[in-house]
């Protein structure tokens, strides 16, 4: 029963106090890598003074802290100047391009859904004035949509598949990852490997080790990634604050075994790099950089590199390889299963909700008149 949970919102405490509270609860949680303290600490450093209003959400049960989260508030630009709240995001689309998935409250293991529902219920009935509450990248099974509707909230929901490979099942079945792919994808991967080896030399996937080497490889990855994507929507590393966020994590000794950079080499020439996050028995594919200029006409260097990265994770004993949210063709080609994440916006009931609907109707009529 969420009635048994108490929820409190406070201004952000001193960083040392927040770190101690967060790490104490993290030790009792089954959280994703995106809710671990090193990620949260680096995120707070990245957003700095641009975060607007911010609160620490504390969920308690019988005087024991069982949930923590960070809420950021700011005015939105939707024609009405409404106030929005974001969970572990800022409302700034540039900064939020960092992309947080498997989000929610940091919760005591098994209480993820109850803590999240308790927070939403508290915000719906009290707390700071707000009109829109944004909950990005929440596991679908952590949300009870019927309960949310019972609170009188208008729901705007976007779901996305999160394709993954069940590595534990592969090992149990005694098969290689490549052998389980479709004949067409196996053929494309092998053909690409042959072409690259014929031109540049034998292929090898190498783990980049050492702080200096990791930062150097990450910089090369960013350069290759941006070179490819700058004319196709900007890329994941277009903003220097996001680059600094990842460089800070890569230099953090606490994340030595949770951040992974793999280099695919042809002879001594890099084909590309894979940047992954490792936590809780899963490897999360975050981004990649590929030298498409050097390997134009080789086929599918991205499929080749990621297939080798998946096999590497399998050989390392990981349980899952997560491709993260999205319906890209390469994810469908390489994944064996999929979960669901939800990007949920809760629209608070009241006069502002009715005003927004009236405003939308007026806009619609104006567009039809033109």
N, C-alpha and C positions, 0 to 999 in steps of 0.2 A: 504493500500500500504506500503510495507516494505521500499520503497524509502524515506518515510517520517521519518523513524527512524534513529537516529544517534548512532553509536556504537564506543566505545572507550575502549582500553585495557591499564591498568596502573599497575605498580607493586603494590603488596598488601599494603594497607595503614596501619597506626597504628591500632592495634586491637580495640581501643576505637572508632576511626573514622569509621571503618568498621562496628562495632556493631550498632552504631547510624544510619548509612545509611541503613543497612540491616533491622533493626527493623522498621524503618519508612516506608519502602516499604512493609514489611511483613504485616503491619496493613491494607494495601490496596490490599492484595493478597488473593487468595483462594488456597494457596500452600499446598502441602502435608507435613506431619511431617518431611520428610527427607530434606526439605528446610527451616525449621524453624531455627532461630538463635542458640538455644541451641545445636541442632544437628551439625550445621555447625561449631560452636565454638569448640565443642568437637572433631570434625573431624580434624580441623586445629591443635589442641593440640596433637592429636594422630600421625599425619603424621610428625610433627616437621620438622627437617632438612632433612628428607628423601624425601621431596616433590619435589625437583629439582626446576626448574623455575616455578613461579606461577604469575598469573595476575588476577586482578579484571576486569570483563567485565561489562561495564555500557551501558545500552540502554536508550536513551532519545527520547522523543517526545515533540516538542515545548518547549524545555528547561526543561522538567519535567522528572525525572528519573522514568522509567516504567519497567526496567529489570536489574537484577544484577545476576552475577554468578562468579564462581571461576574456572579458567582453569589452569591445571598443565601440564608442558611440560617436556619430557625426551626422550632420545634416546632409540629406541627399539632394541631388539635382534633378528632380522629376517634375518641376513646374510648381510644386506646392511647398518646397522647403521642408519636407517631412524629416523626422528624426529616425535614423536607423541604428540598429545594434548588430554587431558582427561577433561571432564566436571564433576567436583565433584568426581573424582577418581584420582589415582596417577600413574597408569600403573604398579604398584607393585601388582602381583596377591595375595600375602599374605595379604597386607593391604586392597586390594579391596574386600577381602572376607567378609568385613563388610557388603556389599550388600546395595546399594542404589537403590531404586525403586521409581516410580512416580517422576522421576528426571526432570530436565529442568532448565531454568532460573527462579529465583524468579521474578515473573512478576505481574504487576498490573492486577487485576481480569479481565478476558476477553481478555487479550493481550498475553497469553502464547505462542500461535503459532506464532504470528507476531514477538514477541521479539526473539524467537528461530531462526526463518528464517532470521531475520535481522542480528543476530550474525553470522550465518553460511555464509551468503552472504559477510559480512565484512571480515571474516577470509579467505574466498576463494579468495578474491581480494586484500587483504592487510594484515596487522598484522604481527605477527612473522612468520619466515620460519617454515613450517611444511609439512609433507607428509600425515600423517594419523590423522584424528580427530575422537575421540571416544565419542559417546553420549550414555551412558548406561541407560537402564530403563526408556525410554521416553514414555509417553502415545501416542499410535499410532495416535490418532486424533490431536496431536499437530504438526505433521510432514506432509509436502506437498512434496511427493517424486518427483513429476514432476518438481517443482521449483528447487529442489536440483540437478536434472539431467540437468536442464537448465544452472546451474552454471558450467557445465563441470566436475562434480565430479562423480567418480566411487563409487557406493554404495554397501556396504556389509551389509546385513540386516538379523538379527535374531529376530524372533517374539516369544513371549511366552504368553500363556494364564495366566490371573491373576484371578483365581476362587474366588468367593465371595458369601455371603448369603445376600439377600435383606431382612433385618430385618424389615424395615418399612412395606413391603408387608405382612410379617408374622403377624405383629401386626394388620394390617388392616383386614386381613382375620380371625383373632381371633383364630389362630392355634398355637400349640407349634412347636418348631423347629423339635423335634424328630419325630413328626407325619408326617412331610413332607418328610422324608427320605424313601429310598426303604425298602421293607419288610426285605430283607437280612441284610441291615445295622442296622435297628432297632433291629432285632433279635440278631445280634452280640454284639451290645452295651448293651442290657439288659442282655444277657447271661454273659458278662464280669462283669457287675455290681454285679450280683448275686454271682458269684464265688469269687470276691474280698470281698464282705460283709460277705459271709459265713466263710472266712478264717480270716479276720482282723477286721471286724466290719462295722458299718454304714458309708456310703459315705457322704462326704460333700465337697463343693467347697468353699474355703475361700479366701477372698481378703486379701493379705498381706499388712499391714499398718505400717507406721513408717519407718524412714530412716534406722535405724539399722536392723530392721526385714527384710526390702526389700533387703538390701545388703546380709544379711545372706541367704535368700531364693535364691537370684541370684547365690551365690556361690554354693549352693546345686544343683541348676539347671545345672550350668556349669559342675559340677562334674559328674552328672548323664548323661548329654548329651555327654560329652567326653568319658565316660566309654563305652557308646554304640557305638559311631561313630569313635573312635580312630583307629579301625581296618577296617573302611569302608570309608576311604577318609579323615580322619583328624578331622572332626567336625567344627562347627562354632566358637568355642572358643579355638582353638589350640594355637593361638598367644596371648601372654600376653598383647600386645598393644590393641588388640580388647577387651579383658576382661576389661582393664583399661578404655577404652572408655565408655563402658556401666556402669561401676561402677561410673564413673564421672557423667553420666547423671542421674543415680538413686539417687545420693547424691545431685543433683541440685534441690533446692526448687521450681524453675520455672517449673520443669517437674513432680511435685508431682501428678498431675492429668492427665498427658499425658503418663506416663509409668505405666504399670499395671503388677503386679505379682499375679497370682492365684495359690493356692495350693489345689490339690485334696487330701483329707485325707480319710483314712479308719480307723475309730476310731481315734486314735491319731498318726497314722503312715502315713507318706506322700507316696502317690502313685506316684506323680509327680508334676511338676510346669509348668505353661504356662506364657510366657513373651510376653506382647503385648504393642503396641503403640496406643495411642488414640488421634485423632485430626480430626476436621471437620466433626463430626458425624460418624466417622468410627473407628473401632478397627482393627488394623493390627496384625495378628499373626506373631510374629517374630521368636521365637524358643521355644522349650520345652525340659524338661529333665524328663525322666520316669525311675522308678526303675524296669527295666525289670528283673533283677535277682530275686527280691522278688515276682514278679508277672508272672513268666514264667508259661505257661499253663493256664493262666486266660482268654486268648482270645485276645482282642484288647484294651488294656488300653489306647493307644493313641487316638483311635476313641472315646472311652468313655469320656476321659478328654476334648477333643476338642469339643465334642457335648455339654458338660456342659458349656464350656467357651462361645460357641455361644449363648446358652440360657441366660447366664448371661448378655451378651452384649445386647441381645434383651430386657431383663427385665429392663436394665439400660437406655433404650430409644435410643440406638445407631441405626443409619440408615443402616449401612452395617458392615459385618464382613469379612475382607479381609484375604485370605489365602496366598497372595503374589504370585509371579510368580513361575511357575513350573507345571509339569504334573504328579505329584505324585499321586498314586492311592488313598491315603486318601483324597486328595484335591478334586478329582473327586467324591468321595463317599459323601463328606460332603457339597460341594458347590451346589448352585442352579443356578448360572449364572457365566459369565466370561467376563472380559474386555481383552484388549491386550496391552502389553508393547513391545517396540522395543529396541534392542541393535544394534545401527547403527554405522558403521565405514565409514567415508567419505575419499576417496582416491583422493588426489589432482592431477589434471591433470598436465602433464609436463614430462620432461625427466626422472624424478625419477620413475614415474608411469610406463613408458615404460620399464625402466631398471628392475623394479621389475617383470614385466610380463615375460621379457626375462629370468630372473633368475629362475622363477618358471618353465618355459618351459625346461630349462637346467636340473633342479632338476628332473622333470618328466621323461626326456629322460634317465638320469643317473639311476633312479630307474628301468625303463623298461629294461635297458641293463643288470642290475644285475639279 
